[in-house]
């Protein structure tokens, strides 16, 4: 398991005594346990709300993008490296958002992110937006991204390294939501 992690981390991040790569300790512990969703936090900003201080529906796309980017970073796939690949892109095919309860100005939100399906050429990402204080589900998003060639925008298989990196975050919606109250 340590080889799996070290292979994805750059030599500069390896510690001098040969321990786990610097910055990868949290990810290593995730690999040694059952799959868990990735969680990051974000506050509702002034620019996100309408006249009655409720988060606008369109502002949720910003949260979904943050959740996706941070999940990929935690999996060892930072955006900068993904977009440096001259042969493939991963555009959005579908985005669906269900809204359950309002988020208000300055609420702290937990963005609970996981892969609910990994196909041959696509990923289905789930983002559960939860109120971090009340632990209630505010919104739930499903986003499908498809791996395509840059040249012809034709589907191509997901790279093996991408599959391996995201494997610890693959779970069903029910599995991810089973531990929701404890998510912080």
Number of C-alpha atoms within 10 A of each C-alpha: 8 11 9 12 18 19 10 16 18 11 11 9 13 16 12 10 6 8 11 18 21 16 14 19 12 10 15 18 10 16 17 10 9 10 16 18 26 25 20 16 17 16 17 21 15 13 11 20 19 13 7 8 17 18 22 17 16 11 14 20 15 10 21 25 12 16 27 22 15 20 25 18 14 19 21 21 19 14 13 9 10 14 12 10 10 10 11 23 21 20 13 14 13 11 15 11 18 12 14 13 13 16 26 21 18 16 17 18 27 27 30 26 26 28 26 22 16 17 12 14 15 21 23 20 23 29 27 28 28 26 23 21 12 10 16 17 21 18 20 20 19 17 19 20 17 24 22 20 16 14 10 9 14 12 17 15 14 19 12 8 12 14 15 12 17 19 16 22 23 22 20 14 16 10 14 23 16 10 11 17 14 9 17 16
